[in-house]
Amino acid sequence: MERTDHRAMLATAVAEARAGLAEGGIPIGAALYGPDGVLLGRGRNRRVQDGDPTLHAETVAFRAAGRRRDYRGTTMVTTLSPCWYCSGLVRQFRIPWVVIGETRTFRGGHDWLAAHGVRVVLMDDAACTAMMRHFITARPELWNEDIGDG
């Protein structure tokens, strides 16, 4: 199923990323949409706020969506290329679509996802890139911790 509303979906993830930044966290946001385009769950990276290293934006959005029998036709939207942990979540639950705001500041597992049949849409969104570049410059120690270089 082709999506024509990627920009609107990404806006949800961007709003989450901005909220996370305002809370003193890492500005990465995500949202999970159903096959009909209905928002199922949204979230932001909460590693700093909750002191829990597993609370990446994609996992928070996934948890917020609640239990589902399957994830056919769903779309995970994220402001940044998903790390290996979050890429594994997408593969484990067979989420068929991933929309990514930007890949310039971090090159996660999106090529691997595409190689395994996930339809990956790279938005190359300037606002997502600018937000991450600013954060990385302002908080390099926190960024390095988040990506495992801490």
N, C-alpha and C positions, 0 to 999 in steps of 0.2 A: 504494500500500500504506500503510494507516494505521499509525502507530506508537503503541504504548501505553507504551513503555518510555523515553520521552524523559528522565525524571528520572534513571534509571540511566545512560543514555548521558552525560548532562550531568555526572554524578558523576566519570566518567573524565576529562573535560576540566578539571573543577575541581581534581582531584588533580594534574594536570599544571601548572595555573596556580600552585598552592601550592608545588609543587616548584621552579618557576622563580623565584618570589619568594624562597624560601629560598636559592637560588643567587645572589641579588643581581640577578636579571633582572626583566623586566616580567611581571606575573602574568596572562598570557593562556594558556589551554590549549585544545587541540582534540583531536578523535578522528574517525577515519573508520570507519564501520560498513558492513558488507556488507548486502545485501538480506535476509539471514537473521538479522540482528542480531548477527553475529559481528564482534568488533573486528578491523579490518584494520591500523590504525596509530594511534598516539597521539603527541602532541608538545606542546611548550611553546615560547613565544617564546624564542629563543636569541640574539637580536641582540647583547645585552650579553655574554653568556657566551662566544660564539664570535667576536665582532667582525664579524659578517656581517649586513648590513642586510636580506638576503633571507630570513632564518630566522624568519619569522612562525610562530605556532603552527599555523595551517592548513597551511602549506607543509611544516612538519616532520612533521605527522601524515600528510600526503599522501605524502611521500617514504618514510616508515616503512612505509606500506602496500605499497610496491613496485609494480612494473610490472603493469598489468592491461590486458586487451584492451579493456574498456570499464568504465564506472562506473554502468551502469544499476542503479537500485534502491539505490544507496548513500546514506548520510546523513553529512554533515559536521556535527559538533557543535562548537561553539565557545563559550567563556565570554563573548565580547564580539562585538558586531556586526562582521562582517568588513570590513576596509578595502577600498579599491578594488582593490588588488593581489590580495588573497585572494578577493574577489568575482569577479575576472577568472578566477582559477584554477577556481572552481566552475563558471562559465559555459563556459570553454574545454573542460573535461572532462565537461561535461553531468552534473554531480552533481545529482540531482533534488530532494534534501531538504537543508535547512540548519536545524539546531536552534541557537538562540542563547540564551545565559544571560541577557544583559541588553543594553539599548540606551540606558540613561539617561546613562551617562558618555561614550559615543561612538556617534554615529549614522553607521555605515558605509554599505555598499552594499546592505543587505538589501531596501530598497524597490525598487531597480533589479533585484535578483535576482527578487523576486516578480513584477515587471512583465514579466519574461522567462520566466515559467513555472516558476521554482523554487519549490517548496513550502517556505515559511519558517514556522517555529514559534518564536514569541517566548515564552520562559519567564518573563521578568521575575523572575528569581531574586534574592532579597534578599542572599544571601551573595555572589553574583558582583558585585552593585552595591557592596556594602560593601567588598569587597576592592579593587576598582578605585578607589573614592573615597578610601580610605585611601592607596593607592599614589600617586595623583595629587597628593594633599595633601603627602605626604612627599617625593616626587621629581618635582616639576613639570618640571624641566629634562629629565629622562630621558623623561618622558611626551611632552613637546612634540617631542623628537627623534624619538620613535617614530611620532608621527602626522604628521610632516613640518612641524611648526611650530618646529623647533629653530633 
